[in-house]
Amino acid sequence: MAGGWARDGAVSEQIEASISDELARMKQRREPQGESLTHCAECEEPIPEKRRLALPGVKLCIDCQQERDGSFQARGGINRRGSKDSQLK
């Protein structure tokens, strides 16, 4: 399907690229990096050994992680990769 000046399949490529970018961002956010801490980075409470072994690179205790997960802010779901507005900013 042709879409103006875009070549065939350009819209599908944009959708696939947006999905790939978002999946990569989510995977990076979910994978802890580096060494596990023995005490929480926010409240200084000890992090249980079982949690450190289950999640290598963990930095927060369970309570602080649950609080952070509860304050999730959704991003806009608009594909701006090909829009003219994104090129103007």
C-alpha positions as CSV (number, residue, x, y, z in Angstrom):
1,M,0.0,0.0,0.0
2,A,1.5,3.3,-1.1
3,G,1.2,6.3,1.3
4,G,2.0,9.5,-0.5
5,W,5.7,10.0,-0.9
6,A,6.6,7.0,1.3
7,R,7.7,3.8,-0.3
8,D,5.7,0.6,0.0
9,G,6.0,-0.9,3.5
10,A,7.3,2.3,5.1
11,V,4.4,2.5,7.6
12,S,4.9,-1.1,8.6
13,E,8.6,-0.5,9.1
14,Q,7.9,2.5,11.4
15,I,5.5,0.4,13.5
16,E,8.0,-2.4,13.8
17,A,10.8,0.0,14.7
18,S,8.6,1.6,17.4
19,I,7.7,-1.8,18.9
20,S,11.4,-2.8,18.8
21,D,12.5,0.4,20.5
22,E,9.9,0.1,23.2
23,L,10.7,-3.6,23.9
24,A,14.4,-2.8,24.2
25,R,13.6,0.1,26.6
26,M,11.5,-2.2,28.7
27,K,14.0,-5.0,28.8
28,Q,16.8,-2.6,29.8
29,R,14.7,-1.2,32.6
30,R,13.8,-4.7,34.0
31,E,17.4,-6.1,34.0
32,P,19.4,-4.9,37.0
33,Q,22.9,-3.9,36.3
34,G,26.1,-4.5,38.3
35,E,26.5,-5.9,41.8
36,S,23.7,-6.3,44.3
37,L,23.7,-4.0,47.3
38,T,23.4,-5.4,50.8
39,H,21.4,-2.4,51.9
40,C,18.6,-0.5,50.0
41,A,19.8,2.5,48.0
42,E,16.8,4.6,49.2
43,C,16.0,3.6,52.8
44,E,19.2,1.8,53.9
45,E,17.2,-1.2,55.1
46,P,19.0,-4.6,54.6
47,I,18.1,-6.4,51.4
48,P,17.4,-10.1,52.1
49,E,20.0,-12.5,50.8
50,K,17.4,-14.5,48.9
51,R,16.3,-11.4,47.0
52,R,20.0,-10.6,46.1
53,L,20.5,-14.1,44.8
54,A,17.2,-14.1,42.8
55,L,17.8,-10.7,41.2
56,P,21.5,-10.1,40.6
57,G,22.2,-6.4,40.6
58,V,19.2,-5.5,42.9
59,K,19.5,-2.0,44.5
60,L,16.2,-1.6,46.3
61,C,14.4,-3.5,49.1
62,I,11.0,-5.0,48.4
63,D,9.1,-2.1,50.0
64,C,10.9,0.6,48.0
65,Q,10.7,-1.4,44.8
66,Q,6.9,-1.9,45.2
67,E,6.6,1.8,45.9
68,R,8.5,2.7,42.7
69,D,6.5,0.2,40.7
70,G,3.3,1.7,42.0
71,S,4.3,5.2,40.8
72,F,4.6,4.1,37.2
73,Q,4.0,6.9,34.7
74,A,2.8,5.7,31.4
75,R,4.4,7.2,28.3
76,G,2.5,8.5,25.4
77,G,1.7,5.8,22.9
78,I,2.0,7.9,19.8
79,N,4.5,6.9,17.1
80,R,6.3,10.1,16.6
81,R,9.2,8.6,14.6
82,G,7.9,9.8,11.3
83,S,5.8,12.8,12.3
84,K,6.7,16.3,11.2
85,D,6.3,17.6,14.8
86,S,9.1,15.4,16.1
87,Q,11.4,16.9,13.4
88,L,10.6,20.4,14.5
89,K,11.5,20.0,18.1
